[in-house]
Amino acid sequence: MSATIGEEAMRRIEEKGYNCGLDLDGMNRIIKCGVACHVRRCKVVFVEGI
């Protein structure tokens, strides 16, 4: 699996707006997690941000 899979997951999180409004709900630390699986291989990418 390449690094672009994690980048694609992070792009989708931003694109879909999954993290929007969390800061308004009082969350002051947001960790985004992207998971990609294929057969028995899995890649997890974490990005911390506000």
C-alpha positions as CSV (number, residue, x, y, z in Angstrom):
1,M,0.0,0.0,0.0
2,S,1.3,3.4,-0.8
3,A,1.4,6.7,1.1
4,T,-1.3,8.1,-1.3
5,I,-3.9,5.8,0.3
6,G,-3.5,7.7,3.6
7,E,-3.5,11.0,1.7
8,E,-6.8,10.0,0.0
9,A,-8.4,9.1,3.3
10,M,-7.5,12.5,4.8
11,R,-8.8,14.3,1.7
12,R,-12.1,12.5,2.0
13,I,-12.4,13.4,5.7
14,E,-11.9,17.1,4.7
15,E,-14.2,16.8,1.7
16,K,-17.0,15.1,3.5
17,G,-16.7,17.5,6.4
18,Y,-16.6,14.8,9.1
19,N,-14.7,17.0,11.4
20,C,-16.8,20.2,10.9
21,G,-18.5,21.4,14.0
22,L,-16.5,19.3,16.5
23,D,-14.6,22.4,17.7
24,L,-18.0,24.2,18.1
25,D,-19.1,21.2,20.3
26,G,-16.2,21.9,22.7
27,M,-13.7,19.5,21.2
28,N,-10.2,21.1,21.5
29,R,-8.1,18.2,20.2
30,I,-9.2,16.5,17.0
31,I,-7.4,13.4,15.6
32,K,-8.3,12.3,12.1
33,C,-7.9,8.6,11.4
34,G,-7.9,7.1,7.9
35,V,-8.0,3.3,7.5
36,A,-7.5,1.3,4.3
37,C,-7.8,-2.5,4.1
38,H,-7.2,-4.9,1.3
39,V,-7.4,-8.7,1.9
40,R,-5.1,-9.1,5.0
41,R,-3.2,-5.9,4.7
42,C,-4.2,-2.7,6.5
43,K,-2.9,0.8,6.7
44,V,-3.8,3.4,9.3
45,V,-3.0,7.1,9.0
46,F,-3.4,9.6,11.8
47,V,-3.4,13.4,11.5
48,E,-3.7,15.6,14.6
49,G,-5.1,19.1,14.1
50,I,-7.6,21.6,15.1
